[in-house]
Amino acid sequence: MVKLIALYKTPENLEQFDDHYFGHHTEITKKIPGLRKMEVTKIVGSPMGKSDYHILCEMYYDDHDALKAAMKSDEGKASGKDLMSFAAELVTLMIGEEINE
């Protein structure tokens, strides 16, 4: 499987971010065609104490072609547009491949 991974830095206004992320953004993202699973992790710290990060989201697709098709879909474009509207300065996006399938 292939994952699109979104790592979000801690926003200045946690409540406003969480309201938008969980109340709007994830609902758009869940509708993307080809999305097999979405896991959201709240970052609560690091081995050194406090973390600069707030949320990690992993979105699973069958393969790279499925991910590419998903990002080109209307739902994928809507999710990307929404992401840039509220978290452009906070998010780092990565693509990974599971190696223990």
C-alpha positions in Angstrom: 0.0 0.0 0.0 1.0 3.6 -0.5 0.3 6.3 2.0 -0.1 10.1 1.7 1.1 11.4 5.0 0.2 14.8 6.4 2.2 16.1 9.4 0.8 19.3 10.9 2.7 21.7 13.2 0.9 22.9 16.2 -1.2 25.9 15.2 -1.5 29.1 17.3 -5.2 28.5 17.8 -5.8 24.8 18.6 -9.5 25.1 19.0 -10.1 26.8 15.7 -7.8 24.4 13.9 -9.4 21.3 15.4 -12.9 22.6 14.6 -12.0 23.0 11.0 -9.9 19.9 10.7 -12.3 17.5 12.3 -15.5 19.2 11.5 -14.8 20.0 7.8 -11.5 18.9 6.3 -11.6 15.2 7.3 -15.2 15.0 6.0 -14.0 16.2 2.5 -11.0 13.9 2.6 -13.0 10.8 3.5 -14.9 11.2 0.2 -11.8 10.9 -2.0 -12.1 7.9 -4.4 -9.7 5.1 -3.8 -9.0 6.0 -0.2 -8.8 2.7 1.6 -8.2 3.9 5.2 -7.5 7.1 7.0 -5.8 7.2 10.4 -5.4 10.4 12.4 -3.0 10.5 15.3 -2.9 13.4 17.9 0.7 14.1 18.8 1.0 14.4 22.6 4.8 14.8 23.0 8.1 13.3 22.1 10.8 11.4 24.0 12.4 14.8 24.7 9.2 16.3 26.1 7.1 18.8 24.1 6.6 18.4 20.4 6.2 21.1 17.7 3.6 18.8 16.0 -0.1 18.5 16.5 -1.5 15.9 14.1 -0.3 13.1 11.8 -2.7 11.8 9.2 -2.1 8.7 7.1 -4.2 8.1 4.0 -3.8 4.7 2.5 -4.2 3.8 -1.2 -3.7 0.6 -3.2 -0.7 1.9 -5.2 0.8 5.0 -6.7 -1.6 5.1 -9.6 -4.6 5.0 -7.2 -3.0 7.9 -5.3 -2.4 9.9 -8.4 -6.0 9.3 -9.6 -7.3 10.3 -6.2 -5.4 13.6 -6.2 -6.8 14.4 -9.7 -10.4 13.7 -8.6 -12.8 16.5 -7.8 -12.8 15.3 -4.2 -9.0 15.3 -4.1 -8.8 18.8 -5.5 -11.4 20.0 -3.0 -9.4 18.5 -0.1 -6.2 20.1 -1.3 -7.8 23.5 -1.8 -9.3 23.3 1.7 -6.0 22.2 3.1 -4.2 25.2 1.6 -6.9 27.6 2.9 -6.4 26.7 6.6 -3.0 24.9 7.0 -0.7 25.8 4.2 2.0 27.1 6.6 1.5 24.2 9.0 1.5 21.0 6.9 4.2 18.9 5.4 3.0 16.2 2.9 4.9 13.0 2.2 4.3 9.8 0.2 5.4 6.5 1.6 5.2 2.8 0.8 4.5 0.2 3.4 7.2 -2.4 3.5 5.6 -4.9 5.9 2.5 -5.9 3.9 
